[in-house]
Amino acid sequence: MTPRARRAAGRALLYVGAVVLVFQAAFPFLWMASTSMKPPIEVFADPPYFVPKAPTWENFVRLFTSTNFLIYFRNSLTVAGLAVLLTMVVGAAGAYSLTRYRYPGREQIATLILCTYMFAPIMIVIPFFILVKKVGIENTHLALVLAFASFCLPFALWLLRAFFETIPIELEEAALVDGADRLRAVVYVVIPLALPGVIATSIFTFILAWNDYIFTRILISADELKTLPVGVQDLFHSALIDWGLIMAAGVLITVPALAFFMAVQRHLVAGWGSGGLKG
């Protein structure tokens, strides 16, 4: 086999492998979307088939009219958005402190912050519940926002610290010489240059808050305050599970996060790549 033929064969194998991986990752979502368009008689057909014979929007209509899906959707957007905002404000301030100010134990603090990220949510959810109950904010969205922010902050601090370290301090000093105060220099000089890291951290926090089940199940009991993962889980309440309704909910949960990720994936890859090379 000639070198050109070997390269062509290797490229073909690479494409085949990529197609297999894409199909493996996309098939569950495609099957979920297909099932959401099937009437009940087709959902339980034996043998099952992929393409609906009589596609219908009935499952989506019932989801909006007979459940609290829109309330759960609004709650998820509110909690995820506030968690991203709080994480970015505190994370940016902490990362700036770790890169621009010199004080004893600075590097040890940065390492300790990263070590706290090793703890799984299930290990801290009960102590966190006891804490919020003593404070008096149990069964509120504030408790959820604080939980998500506290869990995401170690990653946010470490990633933003890596980006801030790549920004020459001379640019910030030039802004100070031109009359800007410290806050304006950070907002108009440092943050724009660290935008890939800011976006990557925001996406990470948003996806974690959007998909969380454990914290919401433990901290929230009122139905009108539940988020999408817990609200949809509560649809599994009868002996006969309405899979068409659940698949419709699954599609509407997945699409916003998927669209958001695809829109800014370039920044996400850049942010994680830099975070892995720095520090």
C-alpha positions in Angstrom: 0.0 0.0 0.0 1.4 3.4 -1.0 1.8 6.2 1.6 -1.0 8.1 0.0 -3.3 5.1 0.2 -2.4 4.6 3.9 -3.2 8.2 4.6 -6.5 7.9 2.8 -7.4 4.8 4.7 -6.4 6.4 8.0 -8.5 9.4 7.3 -11.5 7.2 6.3 -11.2 5.3 9.6 -11.0 8.6 11.5 -14.2 9.8 9.8 -16.0 6.5 10.5 -15.0 6.6 14.1 -16.2 10.2 14.4 -19.6 9.3 12.8 -20.0 6.4 15.2 -19.2 8.6 18.2 -21.6 11.3 17.0 -24.4 8.7 16.4 -23.8 7.2 19.9 -24.1 10.6 21.5 -27.0 11.9 19.5 -29.2 8.8 19.3 -30.7 9.1 22.8 -31.8 12.7 22.1 -33.1 11.7 18.6 -35.1 8.8 20.1 -36.4 11.1 22.8 -37.5 13.6 20.2 -39.1 10.9 18.1 -41.0 9.5 21.1 -42.3 12.9 22.1 -44.0 13.1 18.6 -45.7 9.7 18.9 -49.3 9.1 20.1 -49.6 6.7 23.1 -50.4 3.7 20.9 -47.1 4.1 19.0 -45.0 4.7 22.1 -45.8 1.1 23.2 -45.6 -0.5 19.8 -43.9 -3.8 19.6 -41.5 -3.9 17.9 -40.7 -0.2 18.4 -39.9 2.0 15.4 -38.0 5.3 15.1 -40.0 7.5 12.8 -43.6 8.2 14.0 -46.3 7.0 11.7 -48.7 9.7 12.8 -46.7 12.5 14.3 -48.5 14.7 16.7 -48.0 17.7 19.0 -50.4 16.3 21.6 -47.8 15.5 24.2 -46.4 19.0 24.1 -49.9 20.5 24.4 -50.8 18.3 27.4 -47.4 19.2 29.0 -48.3 22.9 28.9 -51.9 22.6 29.9 -52.0 19.7 32.4 -48.8 20.2 34.3 -46.8 23.0 35.9 -44.0 22.7 33.3 -44.0 26.5 32.5 -43.6 27.3 36.2 -40.7 24.8 36.5 -39.1 26.3 33.4 -39.3 29.8 34.8 -37.9 28.7 38.1 -35.0 27.0 36.4 -34.2 30.1 34.3 -34.4 32.3 37.4 -32.2 30.1 39.6 -29.6 29.3 36.9 -29.4 33.0 35.9 -28.9 34.3 39.4 -26.4 31.5 40.2 -24.3 32.5 37.2 -24.4 36.2 38.1 -23.4 35.5 41.7 -20.7 33.1 40.8 -19.2 35.4 38.2 -19.1 38.5 40.5 -17.6 36.6 43.5 -15.3 34.5 41.3 -14.0 37.4 39.3 -13.3 39.4 42.5 -11.5 36.4 44.1 -9.5 35.6 41.0 -8.4 39.2 40.6 -7.3 39.2 44.3 -5.2 36.0 43.7 -3.4 37.5 40.7 -3.0 41.2 41.4 -2.4 41.4 45.2 0.5 39.8 47.1 -0.1 38.6 50.6 1.1 35.7 52.8 -0.5 32.3 51.9 -1.8 33.4 48.5 -0.7 30.3 46.6 -1.8 28.0 49.5 -5.3 29.6 49.4 -5.5 29.0 45.6 -4.6 25.4 46.1 -7.0 24.9 48.9 -9.8 26.4 46.9 -9.2 23.9 44.1 -9.1 21.0 46.6 -12.6 21.9 47.8 -13.8 21.0 44.3 -13.1 17.4 45.0 -16.1 17.0 47.3 -19.2 15.6 45.6 -22.5 17.5 46.0 -24.0 14.5 47.9 -21.4 14.9 50.6 -22.3 18.5 51.4 -26.0 18.7 50.7 -27.1 17.6 54.2 -24.8 19.9 56.0 -25.9 22.7 53.7 -29.6 21.9 54.4 -28.9 22.1 58.1 -27.2 25.5 57.6 -30.0 27.0 55.5 -32.6 25.8 57.9 -30.9 27.5 60.8 -30.6 30.7 58.8 -34.3 30.4 57.9 -34.0 30.3 54.1 -35.0 26.7 53.5 -37.6 26.1 50.7 -36.5 29.3 48.9 -34.7 30.0 45.6 -32.1 31.9 47.5 -30.9 28.7 49.1 -30.6 27.1 45.7 -28.7 30.0 44.3 -26.2 30.0 47.2 -25.8 26.2 46.9 -25.0 26.3 43.2 -22.7 29.3 43.6 -20.8 27.7 46.4 -20.3 24.5 44.5 -19.2 26.3 41.3 -16.9 28.9 42.9 -13.8 26.7 43.2 -13.8 26.0 39.4 -14.6 29.6 38.6 -11.8 31.0 40.7 -9.3 28.6 39.3 -10.2 29.2 35.7 -10.5 33.0 35.9 -7.2 33.1 37.8 -5.6 31.4 34.9 -7.0 34.0 32.5 -6.1 37.0 34.7 -2.5 35.8 34.9 -2.1 36.0 31.1 -3.2 39.7 31.1 -0.2 42.0 31.3 -0.5 44.2 34.4 1.0 47.1 32.3 -2.4 47.4 30.5 -4.1 47.9 33.8 -1.5 50.4 35.0 -1.9 52.4 31.8 -5.6 52.7 32.5 -4.9 53.9 36.0 -2.4 56.4 34.7 -5.1 57.7 32.3 -7.4 58.5 35.2 -9.4 55.3 35.6 -10.0 53.9 39.1 -9.4 50.3 39.9 -12.9 49.2 39.3 -13.1 50.8 35.9 -9.8 49.3 34.9 -11.0 45.9 35.8 -14.4 46.3 34.0 -13.1 47.9 30.8 -9.6 46.3 30.5 -9.3 43.0 32.5 -12.7 41.5 32.0 -12.9 42.0 28.2 -9.5 40.4 27.8 -10.6 37.4 30.0 -13.9 37.0 28.1 -13.3 33.4 27.0 -12.8 32.4 30.6 -15.8 34.4 31.8 -18.0 32.7 29.2 -16.6 29.2 30.0 -17.3 29.7 33.7 -20.8 31.0 33.0 -21.6 28.0 30.8 -20.3 25.6 33.4 -22.4 27.3 36.2 -25.5 27.5 34.1 -25.5 23.8 33.0 -24.8 22.7 36.6 -27.7 24.8 37.9 -30.0 23.9 35.0 -29.5 20.1 35.5 -29.2 19.9 39.3 -31.5 17.4 41.0 -29.9 16.7 44.4 -29.9 20.3 45.9 -33.4 21.1 44.6 -34.9 17.8 45.9 -33.4 18.4 49.4 -33.9 22.1 49.7 -37.2 22.7 47.9 -40.5 21.2 48.9 -43.1 23.6 47.5 -44.3 22.6 44.1 -44.4 26.2 42.8 -40.7 26.6 43.6 -39.4 23.4 42.0 -37.1 23.4 39.0 -37.3 21.3 35.8 -35.4 18.2 36.8 -37.4 17.7 40.0 -40.7 18.8 38.4 -40.3 16.3 35.6 -39.2 13.5 38.0 -42.5 14.0 39.8 -44.3 13.0 36.6 -43.3 9.4 37.4 -46.1 9.1 39.9 -48.5 6.6 38.5 -48.5 2.9 37.7 -48.8 3.7 34.0 -46.0 6.1 33.0 -46.9 8.6 30.3 -43.7 8.3 28.3 -44.8 10.6 25.5 -45.4 13.4 28.1 -42.0 12.8 29.8 -40.1 12.7 26.5 -41.7 16.0 25.4 -40.5 17.5 28.7 -37.1 16.0 28.2 -36.8 17.6 24.7 -37.8 21.1 26.1 -35.3 20.7 29.0 -32.5 19.7 26.6 -33.0 22.2 23.8 -32.2 25.4 25.7 -29.0 24.1 27.2 -28.0 22.5 24.0 -28.6 25.7 22.0 -26.8 27.8 24.5 -23.8 25.5 24.5 -23.6 25.3 20.6 -23.8 29.1 20.4 -20.7 29.7 22.6 -18.9 26.4 22.4 -15.8 28.1 20.8 -15.4 30.2 24.0 -16.0 27.1 26.2 -13.2 25.1 24.5 -10.8 28.1 24.7 -11.6 28.6 28.3 -11.1 25.0 29.4 -8.0 24.7 27.3 -6.4 27.8 29.0 -7.5 26.6 32.4 -5.7 23.3 31.8 -2.5 24.9 30.7 -2.3 27.6 33.4 -2.1 27.4 37.1 
